[in-house]
Amino acid sequence: MSIVVVGSVAYDGIETPHGSVDRILGGACTYIALSASYFNPVKIVAVVGDDFDQEDVDFLASRNIDLAGLERVPGKSFFWQGVYSADMNDRTTLRTDLNVFADFQPKLPESYKSSPYLLLGNIQPALQKSVRQQMNGVRLAGGDTMNYWINDFREELLDTLKDWDFLLINDSEARLLSGETNIKKAAHKILSMGPNTLVIKRGEYGAMLFRQDQFFVVPGYLLEQVFDPTGAGDCFAGGFIGYMAQCGLDLKKGQIDRKELSRAVIYGSVMGSFCCEEFGPNRFRTLTRTEIDARFQEFKAFTDF
Amino acid sequence: MSIVVVGSVAYDGIETPHGSVDRILGGACTYIALSASYFNPVKIVAVVGDDFDQEDVDFLASRNIDLAGLERVPGKSFFWQGVYSADMNDRTTLRTDLNVFADFQPKLPESYKSSPYLLLGNIQPALQKSVRQQMNGVRLAGGDTMNYWINDFREELLDTLKDWDFLLINDSEARLLSGETNIKKAAHKILSMGPNTLVIKRGEYGAMLFRQDQFFVVPGYLLEQVFDPTGAGDCFAGGFIGYMAQCGLDLKKGQIDRKELSRAVIYGSVMGSFCCEEFGPNRFRTLTRTEIDARFQEFKAFTDF
């Protein structure tokens, strides 16, 4: 079942302890779409400038990503530049040029509007809401947000969240959104804001899933080398919704198969871990579904007792 | 099968966001012994001053802990005072008075020497080595260490580790000991130093177990309120060796039941989580084995997929 993904398609400049790239394909929408494309057909909604390379269009198309909603306008594409700390647990943003993204007004092609799955990448809450409203009969919608929207667009965000089935955020964002230091208390407060399902991402430490009566935790995958963590959280989101769409999951139903939902969290973790293995989205140039399923089995093996 | 535990028996002054105590029973040996006592008979080796309260002797004895090796000498008991940060992930030591512990020379009672299990709490490596040498026919020995010994007593520590079956340390200590930033690389380097089994504790994020050909990860238990984390790592150690002793595990054998060993890590995590629920070791005044086994089952439930 097809998945609509909205967010940024951008160029990134990245410096990690393992090297640097001046300009590489990036953006939340890019990572989510690439990741989810291993599970189900994906349709993206985004905007790029006239500097957007044909090579990158071809890369996305090679993963069967529907680009009908990828608007191209005069100007430059969104550009982000950042540098990671030695242990790669922190990063400093050196530059954020919104460029054509500053005036982004997502417009869904007709062919997108009946897709049953919707993933709203980290953009202004009002835009996320507008996309949600353009869809007819969505079975499952959810997305991501960040500190900036939680702090400075709080009411707009709360109004947007009301219509979401799930929210994916990291632990510091969960604390900020809820005003609670304790993660368990924070989670239950967020579950009263609209989403019936909350996934808290903890980077290298894994992720936690909360519903009113269900709870699941997975540790992170231990990589021998983290090459570049850019996009890992978005790839988690892509694997999470990708697997839910593959199973046709509906989170609004009273009785959810908790294990099926947990497997979506595992696939999210699997995709996030692969993302870190090369610069930018390069791992997705070679990654196969067979490798993905093998890593899923690794998770089974190293968490079973 | 009985377990010999060596380490500090002390008084602590603790301040957390939930309150403070001026003087409460503490010390690594105390926590390890209390925790392990739920699984197997425990015999402790430690020294206290003549200020050590009868009430605390009675508390340890009430858990059937053998106190024949608890030496009492003139002077004051080891005293540690610390204050925790708001999120309790950091603590600052305000005072460390070694007192009678400064001249501690562990002497094992004859009745201890044939115990098959030995847990060496965090004390000077040479003293850990001396205890190991006083034992006859130990089946399984291991313990803990810390930054101070890794930095300033490195050769002595490496010489001591050679005879251990397992080492329990936290992730920053593993990086320091190995000189590797990546935890997977750090772990394999440490496994070449002597211990065939390494447990890396990650506080609220759980723990990882490494052997040459085995790997297991468990996420942390999510408490609604962390009251006081003092001693949680030692209680982990107590649950870990306690369960191994209960099963009669021998880590030197070629074929180890990986799941049985993983369950020891879970019991470690369970005991560490209970420890945080009250000030100092107070949770062990009421804790029952039934509660412990129920929490073990909770771990089963929230990690299964």
Interface residues (C-beta under 8 A of the other chain):
Chain A: A86 D87 T181 N182 I183 K184 K185 R202 Y205 G206 M208 F215 F216 V217 V218 P219 G220 L222 L223 E224 Q225 V226 K259 S262 R263 V265 I266 K300 F302 T303 D304 F305
Chain B: A86 D87 T181 N182 I183 K184 K185 R202 Y205 G206 M208 F215 F216 V217 V218 P219 L222 L223 E224 Q225 V226 K259 S262 R263 V265 I266 K300 F302 T303 D304 F305
